[in-house]
């Protein structure tokens, strides 16, 4: 209920005249500091409306007296970043690996740029840690189909493998069963022979070595250590791209494998490709 305001002798404050169940509401003024803060916020808000972009219009917005634009500010920052990167990018393109490794800031830039480019473009296949998966090479080891030097890696990234680039890396392993070059029994025997190359506990069937020499040695070498000129893997190191069990090797021999890596030329600029090559080379398996 409402009554006339009265002076409360306990709080020494007048009431508002409102009372509920015997409880009277005091008319206590706001603290002076809070009041001035509130007024200051109002003044600041009005000033902001005048000076800065603030009000939406039909097809635009109020520009403000200062004409500030967050979009322009971000664009300027990006431009400064690009200019800064271009300086390092030009040095990167004009320097050899030894010079890059001997220049800490340049090496730091190359690794940071390469790491970012790898995460955006390569991690989907090779994994975020570059450890690969079935059908996608592990880039941390020292097993390379096409070579692990900086220039080898750079060329592979540039042209890809079985890609649309005219100079792409290209290898063509026959499908020995589909092409009717070998029988199923012969393929099974040579698969066991290949397994025995990296595991002495496996006994190769009689005649399987001859099948290998007649059909596989031309690419993989008589000692089966591979040939990087044609992308033929080393079969003696127990490192397998698709798997090293008998069934998987039999499938590979029977039907071949034709994995594809895209060409990054034209998709990425030369400095980024260079950074990628340096980053991959520095993962631990680079030669």
N, C-alpha and C positions, 0 to 999 in steps of 0.2 A: 504494500500500500504506500501511498505518498503522504507525507506530512510537510510542514514548513521546515526549511533548513534551520538547524539550531547548533549552538556551539557545544562541542563535546569536551568536557573538562579533562578527560583522561588523555586524549591525544592532542588537545588544544587545537583542534581543527573543526571547521564547520562540516556538518553533514550535507548530503545532497537532497535530503528530504525523502529518500527512498528507504523503506524498511521492510524486511521479510522475516517473519517468525521472530521478531524481537531483535533482529540483527540490522543495525543501521549502517548505511554506506557512507564512508567518509569522502569528502571532496578534497582529496590529497592532490596537490599540483604535481606535475612532472618535474623531475630534477632539472635544474637549469642547464646542466651540461648536455643532457639528452635533448632538450628543446633546441639548443643552439646547434647541436649536431644534425638534428632533423632539418632545421632551416638551411644549414650549409649544404646538405644533400640536395635540397630542392634547388638552391642556387646553382650548384654544380650541374644538376640535370638540365636546367634551362640553358646554362652555358654550353653544355655538350650538344644539345639540340641545335644551337646556333652555329657552333664551330665545326662539328663533325657530321658525317652522314648519319641520319637517324630515322627520318620519316619515310615510310613507303608511299610511293605515288602510284598512279594508274599503270604506267609502263616503265617507271624508273624509281628514283628515290632522291630525297633532298641531299645535295652535295656537301653542304656545310661551307662556312666562310673560308675555312682552311683548305678546302678542296682535297682532303686526304682520301686515299683509296687503298684499302687493304689488298685489293687485287694488284694494283700497281706496285705496292710495296713488296709483295711476294714475287712478282715478275722481276723486279730489280734485284732481289736477293738471288733468284735463280740465274739471272744474267751474270751476276758477280761470281756465283759458284761455277758456272760454265767457263767463264774467262779464266778463273783460277785453275780449273781442271785442264783447260786447253794448254796452259803453259806446261803442265806435267805431261800431258798427252803427247805433245810435240817432242819433249825430251825422251819420252818412252819410245817413240817410233824411231828416233835417231840414235838410240843407244843400244849397244849389244848387252848380252846377259851379264857379262863380267862388270861392265860399267854400272848397270842397274843394281847389281848385288853390292857393289862398293859404294853406292850412294843411298844412305839410309832413308832419306825422305822420298826418293824416287821409288825405292823398293817398297816402302810403306804404302805409297799411293797405288802402285801396281797391284799389291796383294789385296788392299781394301777394295779397289775397283773390280779386280778379278773375282773376289769373294762375293761381292754383290751381284755381278753378272752371272756367276755360277748358280747362285741361289735362284735367280729369276729365270734362267734359261736351261740349265743343265741338271739341276737337282731332281727334276721330275723323273728322270730316267736313272741317273747315277746315284741318287740319294743325296740328302743334305750333307752327309759326311763324305761323299764321293766313294763310298764303299761298294757301290754297284748292287746288282741283284741278278737273278737269272736272265741271261741275254744282254745284260748291260755291264760293261767292264768295271772292275774295281780300279780306281785311279790312284789308290794309295800304295799299291805294290809295284814291283819292278818288272812286271810281265806286260809287254807291249806288242800288239799285233803289227803296228806300223812304225814302231820306234818311239823311244821316250826322251829324245833330246828336245831342247826347247824348240828348235826349228821343225822337228818332226811333229810335235804336238801342235804347234802353230799351224802347220800345213793341214793337219787332220781337221782341226777346228774350222779352218777356212773353207775347205772343199767338201768336208763331210765324207761319209762312207756310203757308197751306193746311193748317192743323192742326185739331185738335178743338176749339179755343177758339172761343167764339161770336163774338169780335171779331177773329178771325185776319186777318192780311193775306191778301188774296185777289186774284189776277189770273187772267183766263181768256182766253188767246189761242186763237182758233179753230184747228182743224186744217183748213187750207184745202184739202187734198187729200181727207182722209177725209170732211169735211163737204161736199165737192163744190162748194166756193166758187170755186176756181180750177183750171185744168187744169195738167198737169205742165209744159207749155211756159211757161205764165204764171208758175208758181212758179219755174222755172229762171231766167226773165228777171228777176223781182223779186229773186231771190237775188243775181244779178249786180249789180243796181242797188244793193242794200244794201251789197255789198262796195265798190262805187265811192264810197260816201259817205265812207269812211275811207281810200281809196286812189285818188287822182286818176288814177293810171296805168291803172286799169280803166275801160273804156268801157261804159257802160250801154246795153243794147239799146233800140231804138226802142220807145216805148210803155210801157216798164217804169216810168217815173216816174209815169205816169197810173195804172198798176195799184197802185202804192204809195199814191198819194193817195186812191184810191177804197177801198182795203181796209185800209191800215195806219196812215194818218195820224191817224185818230181816236184812237188810243192813243199812238203814238210821236211824234205831232206832225207838222205839215207840214214842219218842218225836220229831222225825225227825231231830235231831241234828247231824246226820251223824255218820260215823264210819271210822276213819283213818286207821284202820287195813286192810280194804278192799277198801279204796279210795272212800267211799260213801260220797257225799257232805252234808253239813248242808243245809237243805231246809227252815230254818226259818230266815235267815239273809238277804234275798233280794240281795244276791250276786250270780250272775248267770254266768256260763262259756259260755253257748250258747245263753242265752236270757231268760227273765222271763215272756214273754207274753204268753197268752194261746196257741197260735198256735205253738210256739217254744217248749213249755213244752209238748204239745201233740205229736209233732214229736219226741221228745226225748224219751218219754215213748213208743211210737209205734214202733220205729225202733232202739232205743238205740244209744249210741255214743261210738266210740272207737278211740279216739284221741291217737296219738303216739308221744312219746318223745324218741329220740334215746339214746342209751347208749353211754356215753362219755369215758368209760373205754377203753383204747387201742387207742382212738383217741387223748386224752389229757393225759399228764403225771399226776402223782398223786399230785404233788405240784400245778399244774394249777387247777385241780379239787378242791383241798382244797381252793385255792384262790377264785375260783368261788363261792363255798359254803359260804365263809366268806363275799364276796361282796353281794351276794343275801340276806344273813342273815342281813347284815347291811343296807339294803335299807329302812327298817322301819317296815317290817312285820314279821321279824324273832322273834322267841319266846325264 
